[in-house]
């Protein structure tokens, strides 16, 4: 991921952190994800008194991307005033769900779609980390999560988006889903 794209994602993540709901930890985190079509979606952490129901910034950004129609991501950024924050394991897995397949899992280098300017190929899905001092670090998602849980059959994975790309056949209540 080139530096201009990385810094742009970090600026968006920093803006998102300003909106965090973190009354329990006081730790505001912002995230931004880059869709393959170049759109950027942001999210912030949203804490809850029942800690397990809290939402990380990275997953909030991915949810915003999905709500906006993006199904393939090319990169992500995380920013916190407290310093460099690395995504937790759950966020890494969620990012992997929408990232191009790493080549070792059977994906093509382009991840099935055109890459936006400055983005990397599947092997280099960049996770940009930054802090208030201007420190920037870019890590590969696949270095952070070397063995993600992914559907290895690209056709099966694509079928998850079937309703996005075409009508889903009607089913009778209680019937099993069809393959197409």
N, C-alpha and C positions, 0 to 999 in steps of 0.2 A: 504494500500500500504506500503510495507516495506521501510525502510530508504535507502537501496542501490538503489532501483528502483527510489525512489523520488529524490535522489541526482543526479543520472544519467540523469533523465529528466531535472533537473534544469541546469546541465552543458550544455546540448544540447540547452536549451532555452537561456542561457546566450550567447552562441556562435551565435545563431540566432540574438540576440539583436544587436550584433556588425555590422550586415548588414542592420539594419533598415534605411528606407528613411524617415527622420523626420525633414525636413528643416523648418517647420513652428512652431512646438511645441518644438523641441529639445528633446522630450521624446522618447527614444529608448526602445522598448519593444520586447522581444523574447518569443516564445512559442514552446513547444514540445508536441506532442501527442504520446501516446503508443498504437499501434495496438494490437489486440488480439493475433497476431502471434509473438509478441515481437519486431517488427520493430518500429523504432522511426522516426517521421517526424517532421521537424521544419518549423517555419514561423516567420516573423518579421512584424512589422507595416510598412505600405506603405502609407504615407500621400500624399494628392493631394491638389492643390490650391482651388479646389472646395471641401471643407471639408467633405461633405456628401459622397464623392466618396473614401474617405480614407478607408484603409483596416486594421483591427486589426490583431495583431500577431496570436491570437488564430484561427481566421477564415482562415488566410493564412496557418497555420499548418494543419488544417483540409482539406483544398483544396489540399495541397501537399499529404496528406494521401490518399484521394480519387483518385487523379491522379496516385498514386502508387498502386492502386488496393485494398486498405484497406477500408472496409465498416463497421467494428466494432472496436470501440476504448475502451480501458481499463483504460485510465487515461490521465492527461494533466498536464503541468507545465507552469508557467508564471514567467518571470524574468525581472526586470528593475533596472537600476542603481539608479533611483529615489526612490526606496523603494518597499514595497510589493504592488503589483497591483492585484486587483480582477477583473476577467473577467466582461465585461459589459453585460447587459441583452441579447443583440443580440448574443454575443459569447456563453453565457450559453445555449441559445436555440439551436445554431448550434452544440455545443458539445453534447447536449441531443439527437439530431437526430441520432448520431452515437454511442451513449453509449448503454449498455445493458438496456432493459426496467427495470425501478424500479419495485420491486415486487408488489407494490400497483397498478400498471398499468396492471399487468397480465403477467409480464415476469417471467422467471425462474431464480433461483439464479445464474446460470452460464451464463445468457444472451444469450443462444443459441450457445455458442462456448467455447472451452477450454480457460482458463485464462492463460496468461503467468506467469512465476514464479514471485512472489512478488506482483502481481496485486490483486485487490479486486474483490468481487462479485458485482452484479448489485447495491446493496444497498450502496456500498462503493466506487463507481467510484471516485477516488481521484483527486482533483485539488491541485497541489503542488504550493505554492507561496514562492518566495524567494527574497532576496535582497543582495546587496554587502557585508553587514556585516555578512552574513552567516545565517541570520534568515530564518527558514524554518517552514512553516505552511501547514498542509494538511487538506483540507476541502472536504466534500462530495459534488459532483455536485448537488445531490438531496437536500442538505441543502441550497445551493445557489439558486436553482431553484426548489422549492418544488412542483410546479404545472406546469410542462412543457406542451406545446402544442405538443402532440404526437398522432399518429394514434393508437388507442387502440386495434385494431384487428391485432395480430401478423402476420397472414397470409397476410393481406393487406399490412402491412409494408414490409414483405419479398418480395411481388410482385414488390416493387420499385426496387429491385435488380435483377429482373428476367433476364434482359439482361446481367447481370454479370455472372449468373449461367446457362444460357441456351438461345437458340435463341428466339427472339421475333417474333410472327407470323406477316407476312406481312399484311399491311392494305392498303386499297385503300385510296387515298387522300380524306379527308373530312369524312371518316368513324370513328365511335366511337371506342376507344380501347376495346379490348376483355379482359375478366377476366383471360386469361391464354394463 
